[in-house]
Amino acid sequence: MNGIALNPLEYLLGSDEGPKIFETEEKAKECLRKYGWTDEEMYWLVFEQVD
């Protein structure tokens, strides 16, 4: 609301505007590397596992 996130977590969105789901954490990191993220930057990210 007004540019302030109520939840401190943000999600990588897919083309359908829902959360993008990867098979493994490493596949998610590979995707982020393609967009220029470094391993040091990803250290601070939270990867959630869903069933």
A tleap script that builds the chain and sets N, CA, C and O, in Angstrom:
source leaprc.protein.ff14SB
mol = sequence {
  NMET ASN GLY ILE ALA LEU ASN PRO LEU GLU
  TYR LEU LEU GLY SER ASP GLU GLY PRO LYS
  ILE PHE GLU THR GLU GLU LYS ALA LYS GLU
  CYS LEU ARG LYS TYR GLY TRP THR ASP GLU
  GLU MET TYR TRP LEU VAL PHE GLU GLN VAL
  CASP
}
set mol.1.N position { 0.834 -1.155 0.000 }
set mol.1.CA position { 0.000 0.000 0.000 }
set mol.1.C position { 0.892 1.235 0.000 }
set mol.1.O position { 1.790 1.335 0.835 }
set mol.2.N position { 0.676 2.151 -0.886 }
set mol.2.CA position { 1.479 3.372 -1.007 }
set mol.2.C position { 2.972 3.083 -1.151 }
set mol.2.O position { 3.809 3.830 -0.646 }
set mol.3.N position { 3.299 1.978 -1.852 }
set mol.3.CA position { 4.699 1.636 -2.073 }
set mol.3.C position { 5.375 0.973 -0.896 }
set mol.3.O position { 6.588 0.764 -0.922 }
set mol.4.N position { 4.615 0.632 0.147 }
set mol.4.CA position { 5.189 -0.008 1.329 }
set mol.4.C position { 4.691 -1.453 1.366 }
set mol.4.O position { 3.485 -1.704 1.372 }
set mol.5.N position { 5.625 -2.393 1.390 }
set mol.5.CA position { 5.247 -3.799 1.422 }
set mol.5.C position { 4.817 -4.187 2.832 }
set mol.5.O position { 5.522 -3.907 3.802 }
set mol.6.N position { 3.664 -4.829 2.941 }
set mol.6.CA position { 3.203 -5.311 4.236 }
set mol.6.C position { 3.918 -6.603 4.617 }
set mol.6.O position { 4.090 -6.900 5.800 }
set mol.7.N position { 4.328 -7.359 3.623 }
set mol.7.CA position { 5.066 -8.591 3.830 }
set mol.7.C position { 6.489 -8.346 3.346 }
set mol.7.O position { 6.677 -7.899 2.215 }
set mol.8.N position { 7.500 -8.626 4.174 }
set mol.8.CA position { 8.879 -8.334 3.759 }
set mol.8.C position { 9.385 -9.219 2.623 }
set mol.8.O position { 10.430 -8.927 2.042 }
set mol.9.N position { 8.664 -10.299 2.294 }
set mol.9.CA position { 9.091 -11.176 1.201 }
set mol.9.C position { 8.478 -10.719 -0.112 }
set mol.9.O position { 7.320 -10.304 -0.160 }
set mol.10.N position { 9.265 -10.800 -1.174 }
set mol.10.CA position { 8.777 -10.535 -2.523 }
set mol.10.C position { 9.002 -11.802 -3.322 }
set mol.10.O position { 9.906 -12.577 -3.011 }
set mol.11.N position { 8.197 -12.022 -4.343 }
set mol.11.CA position { 8.279 -13.256 -5.106 }
set mol.11.C position { 8.606 -12.975 -6.561 }
set mol.11.O position { 8.176 -11.969 -7.126 }
set mol.12.N position { 9.377 -13.883 -7.162 }
set mol.12.CA position { 9.661 -13.827 -8.590 }
set mol.12.C position { 8.386 -14.250 -9.302 }
set mol.12.O position { 7.885 -15.352 -9.078 }
set mol.13.N position { 7.861 -13.387 -10.153 }
set mol.13.CA position { 6.594 -13.672 -10.814 }
set mol.13.C position { 6.801 -14.233 -12.206 }
set mol.13.O position { 7.715 -13.826 -12.923 }
set mol.14.N position { 5.945 -15.173 -12.582 }
set mol.14.CA position { 5.963 -15.737 -13.914 }
set mol.14.C position { 5.119 -14.902 -14.858 }
set mol.14.O position { 4.628 -13.839 -14.478 }
set mol.15.N position { 4.947 -15.369 -16.076 }
set mol.15.CA position { 4.209 -14.610 -17.080 }
set mol.15.C position { 2.725 -14.481 -16.749 }
set mol.15.O position { 2.064 -13.565 -17.237 }
set mol.16.N position { 2.193 -15.384 -15.927 }
set mol.16.CA position { 0.779 -15.309 -15.560 }
set mol.16.C position { 0.577 -14.501 -14.281 }
set mol.16.O position { -0.516 -14.507 -13.716 }
set mol.17.N position { 1.609 -13.812 -13.823 }
set mol.17.CA position { 1.604 -12.966 -12.631 }
set mol.17.C position { 1.432 -13.732 -11.326 }
set mol.17.O position { 1.139 -13.133 -10.291 }
set mol.18.N position { 1.608 -15.029 -11.365 }
set mol.18.CA position { 1.650 -15.819 -10.141 }
set mol.18.C position { 3.098 -16.100 -9.797 }
set mol.18.O position { 3.984 -15.832 -10.608 }
set mol.19.N position { 3.363 -16.639 -8.603 }
set mol.19.CA position { 4.758 -16.956 -8.253 }
set mol.19.C position { 5.344 -17.965 -9.232 }
set mol.19.O position { 4.667 -18.914 -9.628 }
set mol.20.N position { 6.591 -17.764 -9.620 }
set mol.20.CA position { 7.265 -18.699 -10.515 }
set mol.20.C position { 7.802 -19.838 -9.663 }
set mol.20.O position { 8.442 -19.602 -8.638 }
set mol.21.N position { 7.546 -21.060 -10.075 }
set mol.21.CA position { 7.958 -22.234 -9.314 }
set mol.21.C position { 9.020 -22.988 -10.095 }
set mol.21.O position { 8.850 -23.272 -11.281 }
set mol.22.N position { 10.124 -23.312 -9.416 }
set mol.22.CA position { 11.234 -24.055 -10.013 }
set mol.22.C position { 11.294 -25.439 -9.386 }
set mol.22.O position { 10.816 -25.642 -8.270 }
set mol.23.N position { 11.879 -26.388 -10.101 }
set mol.23.CA position { 11.998 -27.754 -9.587 }
set mol.23.C position { 12.945 -27.834 -8.396 }
set mol.23.O position { 12.710 -28.607 -7.467 }
set mol.24.N position { 14.015 -27.040 -8.417 }
set mol.24.CA position { 14.995 -27.061 -7.331 }
set mol.24.C position { 15.474 -25.642 -7.047 }
set mol.24.O position { 15.278 -24.733 -7.855 }
set mol.25.N position { 16.097 -25.468 -5.900 }
set mol.25.CA position { 16.681 -24.171 -5.555 }
set mol.25.C position { 17.781 -23.805 -6.547 }
set mol.25.O position { 17.915 -22.642 -6.926 }
set mol.26.N position { 18.562 -24.788 -6.964 }
set mol.26.CA position { 19.651 -24.505 -7.905 }
set mol.26.C position { 19.106 -24.008 -9.243 }
set mol.26.O position { 19.712 -23.130 -9.858 }
set mol.27.N position { 17.982 -24.546 -9.707 }
set mol.27.CA position { 17.390 -24.066 -10.962 }
set mol.27.C position { 16.900 -22.628 -10.810 }
set mol.27.O position { 16.981 -21.842 -11.753 }
set mol.28.N position { 16.399 -22.287 -9.642 }
set mol.28.CA position { 15.983 -20.909 -9.390 }
set mol.28.C position { 17.199 -19.983 -9.427 }
set mol.28.O position { 17.134 -18.887 -9.983 }
set mol.29.N position { 18.299 -20.427 -8.837 }
set mol.29.CA position { 19.524 -19.615 -8.833 }
set mol.29.C position { 20.090 -19.470 -10.243 }
set mol.29.O position { 20.595 -18.405 -10.598 }
set mol.30.N position { 20.011 -20.525 -11.049 }
set mol.30.CA position { 20.466 -20.441 -12.444 }
set mol.30.C position { 19.683 -19.365 -13.193 }
set mol.30.O position { 20.257 -18.594 -13.962 }
set mol.31.N position { 18.375 -19.317 -12.965 }
set mol.31.CA position { 17.530 -18.303 -13.604 }
set mol.31.C position { 17.962 -16.906 -13.168 }
set mol.31.O position { 18.092 -16.009 -14.001 }
set mol.32.N position { 18.182 -16.722 -11.881 }
set mol.32.CA position { 18.590 -15.404 -11.380 }
set mol.32.C position { 19.953 -14.988 -11.933 }
set mol.32.O position { 20.175 -13.812 -12.219 }
set mol.33.N position { 20.862 -15.950 -12.083 }
set mol.33.CA position { 22.187 -15.640 -12.656 }
set mol.33.C position { 22.048 -15.104 -14.087 }
set mol.33.O position { 22.807 -14.227 -14.498 }
set mol.34.N position { 21.083 -15.628 -14.840 }
set mol.34.CA position { 20.851 -15.146 -16.206 }
set mol.34.C position { 20.473 -13.669 -16.213 }
set mol.34.O position { 20.721 -12.960 -17.189 }
set mol.35.N position { 19.869 -13.211 -15.112 }
set mol.35.CA position { 19.473 -11.808 -15.001 }
set mol.35.C position { 20.504 -10.965 -14.264 }
set mol.35.O position { 20.234 -9.818 -13.909 }
set mol.36.N position { 21.696 -11.536 -14.033 }
set mol.36.CA position { 22.800 -10.760 -13.482 }
set mol.36.C position { 22.995 -10.824 -11.977 }
set mol.36.O position { 23.841 -10.105 -11.444 }
set mol.37.N position { 22.247 -11.654 -11.281 }
set mol.37.CA position { 22.428 -11.784 -9.835 }
set mol.37.C position { 23.707 -12.564 -9.556 }
set mol.37.O position { 24.043 -13.499 -10.283 }
set mol.38.N position { 24.414 -12.178 -8.509 }
set mol.38.CA position { 25.617 -12.902 -8.103 }
set mol.38.C position { 25.267 -13.824 -6.932 }
set mol.38.O position { 24.236 -13.657 -6.280 }
set mol.39.N position { 26.145 -14.797 -6.679 }
set mol.39.CA position { 25.929 -15.698 -5.544 }
set mol.39.C position { 25.923 -14.915 -4.236 }
set mol.39.O position { 25.182 -15.255 -3.314 }
set mol.40.N position { 26.735 -13.882 -4.151 }
set mol.40.CA position { 26.765 -13.054 -2.945 }
set mol.40.C position { 25.425 -12.352 -2.722 }
set mol.40.O position { 24.949 -12.274 -1.590 }
set mol.41.N position { 24.816 -11.844 -3.790 }
set mol.41.CA position { 23.505 -11.208 -3.663 }
set mol.41.C position { 22.423 -12.224 -3.300 }
set mol.41.O position { 21.519 -11.919 -2.523 }
set mol.42.N position { 22.515 -13.426 -3.859 }
set mol.42.CA position { 21.516 -14.450 -3.590 }
set mol.42.C position { 21.623 -15.019 -2.182 }
set mol.42.O position { 20.686 -15.652 -1.697 }
set mol.43.N position { 22.753 -14.799 -1.526 }
set mol.43.CA position { 22.940 -15.291 -0.167 }
set mol.43.C position { 21.824 -14.803 0.752 }
set mol.43.O position { 21.411 -15.517 1.666 }
set mol.44.N position { 21.345 -13.607 0.512 }
set mol.44.CA position { 20.341 -12.995 1.377 }
set mol.44.C position { 18.902 -13.338 0.998 }
set mol.44.O position { 17.965 -12.908 1.671 }
set mol.45.N position { 18.721 -14.112 -0.077 }
set mol.45.CA position { 17.371 -14.477 -0.513 }
set mol.45.C position { 16.844 -15.672 0.272 }
set mol.45.O position { 17.614 -16.489 0.777 }
set mol.46.N position { 15.532 -15.759 0.365 }
set mol.46.CA position { 14.868 -16.889 1.013 }
set mol.46.C position { 14.229 -17.733 -0.088 }
set mol.46.O position { 13.429 -17.233 -0.879 }
set mol.47.N position { 14.583 -18.996 -0.133 }
set mol.47.CA position { 13.988 -19.914 -1.100 }
set mol.47.C position { 13.008 -20.801 -0.338 }
set mol.47.O position { 13.390 -21.482 0.613 }
set mol.48.N position { 11.755 -20.789 -0.756 }
set mol.48.CA position { 10.725 -21.582 -0.077 }
set mol.48.C position { 10.460 -22.860 -0.856 }
set mol.48.O position { 10.408 -22.856 -2.086 }
set mol.49.N position { 10.295 -23.943 -0.127 }
set mol.49.CA position { 9.943 -25.220 -0.748 }
set mol.49.C position { 8.448 -25.429 -0.574 }
set mol.49.O position { 7.916 -25.299 0.528 }
set mol.50.N position { 7.780 -25.754 -1.665 }
set mol.50.CA position { 6.337 -26.022 -1.627 }
set mol.50.C position { 6.061 -27.408 -2.179 }
set mol.50.O position { 6.807 -27.923 -3.013 }
set mol.51.N position { 4.993 -27.994 -1.708 }
set mol.51.CA position { 4.612 -29.322 -2.189 }
set mol.51.C position { 3.509 -29.215 -3.194 }
set mol.51.O position { 3.050 -30.230 -3.717 }
savepdb mol mol.pdb
quit
